[in-house]
Amino acid sequence: MMNDMPSLAGRRILVVEDDYYLASDASNWLKRAGAHVIGPFSSADDACRALEEEAVDIAVIDINLGSGPTYRLASQLASDGIPFMFATGYDEVALPEGFRDRPRLEKPFTGSQLIHAVARLG
């Protein structure tokens, strides 16, 4: 890991992404930064179940998990007070108004971009 990379040591980060390669890359980048990765999960249902069983500090979630955009997980995270960001190909105006103020990392992104964005969340 490069010296200018923030540490995510001790942070429990939920990763929700249905693209296998991106989910794998994102998980590996976060682990190298010291995070404990929960997931990755490819469905909102699995991620919501994980929230019931695991303590989560931060979440990185895709909006489109194969069957079109879904905001159920984002709503659950918001109601639980868990900071989260969207990792998505959707631009800000495509998001529902209630989620436009949420941090968004546009695909494709690098490991450095992801780690810095997650570090800004807490």
NUROVEX-180019 format. One record per residue (C-alpha): x, y, z. Coordinates in steps of 0.2 Angstrom, whole numbers, padded with zeros to 4 digits, always signed. Example, Ala and Ser with C-alpha at 12.3 -4.5 7.8 and 13.67 -1.06 7.14 Angstrom:
2
+0062-0022+0039+0068-0005+0036
This chain:
122
+0000+0000+0000+0007+0017-0004+0011+0029+0010-0002+0042+0005-0016+0029+0006-0027+0031+0021-0029+0017+0033-0046+0008+0036-0039-0003+0050-0053-0009+0061-0067-0003+0050-0081-0015+0046-0086-0012+0028-0101-0020+0019-0098-0022+0000-0113-0025-0011-0109-0027-0030-0116-0039-0042-0101-0039-0054-0090-0053-0048-0074-0045-0054-0078-0027-0047-0084-0035-0031-0068-0045-0029-0057-0030-0033-0066-0018-0021-0065-0031-0007-0046-0034-0010-0042-0015-0011-0052-0012+0006-0043-0027+0014-0026-0021+0009-0031-0004+0017-0034-0014+0033-0053-0015+0033-0063-0030+0038-0075-0033+0023-0092-0040+0025-0097-0048+0009-0097-0045-0005-0115-0048-0008-0123-0048-0025-0141-0045-0019-0150-0032-0008-0159-0047+0001-0142-0055+0006-0135-0038+0012-0150-0034+0022-0149-0051+0031-0130-0047+0034-0135-0031+0042-0146-0040+0055-0131-0052+0060-0115-0041+0058-0110-0024+0064-0106-0013+0050-0097+0004+0050-0098+0009+0032-0106+0002+0016-0101+0003-0002-0116-0002-0012-0121-0003-0031-0138+0003-0035-0142-0009-0050-0140-0027-0044-0145-0035-0060-0163-0032-0060-0163-0013-0061-0161+0000-0048-0165-0003-0030-0165+0008-0015-0171-0004-0002-0154-0007+0005-0149+0012+0005-0165+0016+0014-0161+0002+0027-0143+0009+0029-0150+0027+0031-0163+0022+0044-0150+0013+0054-0138+0028+0053-0124+0018+0044-0114+0029+0033-0114+0023+0015-0109+0028-0003-0115+0022-0020-0103+0014-0031-0112+0015-0047-0113+0020-0066-0128+0031-0062-0125+0050-0062-0132+0060-0048-0148+0066-0057-0153+0048-0060-0154+0046-0041-0170+0049-0031-0170+0066-0023-0168+0058-0005-0152+0050-0010-0144+0064-0021-0133+0071-0006-0125+0054-0003-0107+0051-0009-0106+0043-0025-0091+0035-0034-0094+0033-0052-0088+0017-0061-0075+0013-0066-0065+0018-0051-0048+0013-0045-0043+0006-0028-0035+0023-0023-0052+0032-0027-0062+0019-0017-0051+0019-0002-0050+0038-0001-0069+0039-0003-0072+0027+0010-0060+0035+0022-0070+0052+0020-0086+0043+0026-0078+0039+0043
